[in-house]
Amino acid sequence: MEEQKWLLRLLNALFTTTARQMVGGLNTDTAARAILQYRNTPLPDIKLSPAQILLHHQLCDCIPAHPDHYQPHKEWDLTAEEREIALGKRNHILVKNHDATARKLQPLVLGTNVVVQGETKRWEHTGRIVEVLPYRQYRIRMFHSGRVILRNRQFLREYTTIHPEDIHPLSIYSCS
C-alpha cells in the first residue's frame, strides 16, 4: 500500500514538473504513457498489475514486452470454465423449477378475438389477430384505434363475444 502511495506521489510530481517546464501546459502524451505504465506495474502484495486484475492481461504500452504477456492468464481460463459449469447447473435448476409450474398456452388462430395485456398489467385492450408469426408472436388489429401491434402469446387471452340473441331472460319462479 505504501509503495502504491509512493508511485502515485511520483506520478503527481512528474505531472506537475512536466506542466511547469512546458509553456503550452501538460504534455498529454507523456501523461498517458505514465498512466499506462502505472496500470501495467504489478502491485507488490498480490504480484498483479491493475490491468491484469481487470482485464486478465497486460496492456500494450511503450515498453517492449514478450507477446505472452498480452495473453489471458491460464488461471483465468480455468476459473471461467468453472464459472460456466456452475452457471450451467444453476440455469438447469431454474429451468426445471419454471417448467414445473408453467403451463403451456395453446396457439391462437387467425381471426380470433383477443384481450391484450397493457403495460399496467391489466387486460384492457381488445383486438383481432390478423397475422400469426413464428415464435408465438401475433399481429393484432386493435378495435379502439385500428393500429396493428405485435405481441407475444403470453400477453394475449382469447375471449368470446356475447350476442344479444344468445341471452335468455331468466324465468322468475313464484314462491308458493
N, C-alpha and C positions, 0 to 999 in steps of 0.2 A: 504494500500500500504506500509506503514511504517512497519507494522507487517510482511509483506512478506519479506522486505529487512532484517529485524531483523532475521527472520528464515533462510534466505539464508546465512547471516553472521555467524549464529550459526552452520549451516551445514558445512560451509567452515572451521570454527575453529575446528570442530570435525574431519574433514578430515585431516587437517594439523597436529593437535596434535596426532592423531592416527598414521599418517605416520611417525612422528618424533619418537614416542615411540617404534615403531616396527623396528626391524633390517631388516626384509625382505621387507619392503615397506608398501604400503597401504593395509589394510585388505579389500578385495573386498566384503566379506560377510557383514561386518559392514556397508560399504558404500552403498551396495544395500538395506539394511534394512533402512538406513537413508533416501534414496531417495524414497523408497516405503512409509515410514511414512509421508514424505512431500506431496506425491501425495494423501494421504488419509486425510490430515489435512484440515478441512474446512477453506476457506478464510473468513475473518471477515465481509467484506462488503456484500457478497452475500450468505453466510452461506452454500456454496457448496465447496467440495474439487475439485482439478483439475481432479481427476479420475471421480467424479460424473458429471463434466461438459462434459468431453469427452466420457465416457463410460456409464453414467447414472446409475452407481452403484459403490460401494467401491471395492477396490482391496483387495484380501486376503493378509494379512501381518502377522508379528509375534505377534501382539497384538490380543488377542481373541475378537471377535465381535459376535453379535447376527446374525443368518443366514438371517434375514430380511434385514440386511444392504447390503447384496450382491444381492438383487433383484432390478430390474429397478424401478425407481420412477413411481408412478401412473400417474403423470403429463406427463411423457414421453410417456406412453401408449396412453393417450388421444391425445397428440399432434401428435403422429404417426398416429392415426386413422384419425384425422382431415386432416393431410397432405395427407394420402392415398385417402381420399374422394376428396380433391381439385385436386390432380393429376389425379384421375379418370375422373373428369369433364373436365379437360384440355385435356386429351388424347381423350375423346369422341369428343370434338370440333375439334381437329387436324385431327382425322379420318374422320369426316364429311366434313371438308374442302378439304381433299385429295381426297375423293371419288367423290366430286363434279366436279373435273377437270380431274381425272384419266380416262383412257379408258381401257377397258378390251381387252387384247391381246388374239387372237384365238390360241388354241393349234396347234402345228405343228405335222405332221405325219412322220413316219419313211421313210427315203429316200429323204426327202425334202432338196433341196439345200438352204443353208443359208449364210448370211454375218454375221460375228461376230464382235462385237464392242470391240476394244482393250483398253488398259489402257490409251491411249491418247484420248479416246472418239471418235475415228474415226472408220468408218465401213470399215476396210481394209483387213480382213482375210475372206476367203471363205472355206466352207466345206459342208459335207453332214451329216444329222442326222443318227446315227447308233443305237441309243437306246433312248427310251422315258422313263423317270423316274417319280416317283411321285413328287409333289410339284413344278411343272413347270420346272423341270430340264431335260436337254438333254445332251447326249454324242454325240459329233461331231467329225468326222474324217476330219482333215484339209487337203485341197488339196495340199498346198505347202510343208508340211513336213510329212504328213501321221500320225501325232500324233493324239491321241484321247483325247479330252479335255471335261471337264464338265462345262456347262454354264446354267444360269437361262434364262428363256424365255425373260426377258426384254433386254438381251444383244444379241438377235438373231433377224434377219429380213429375211423373205423369199425372194428369188429372182428367177427369171426365166432366163434361158439361151436363147440367141438368136441364132438360127441356120442359117447358110448362105442361105439355100434354102427358108427360110421364108422372106428374104429381097427382095423386089421387086424394080427394078430400077424405078426411077422417070421418068415420061414421060415429056418431055420438050415441052412446047407449044410455038409455034412461034407467035410472036405478028404481026398481020397484020393490 
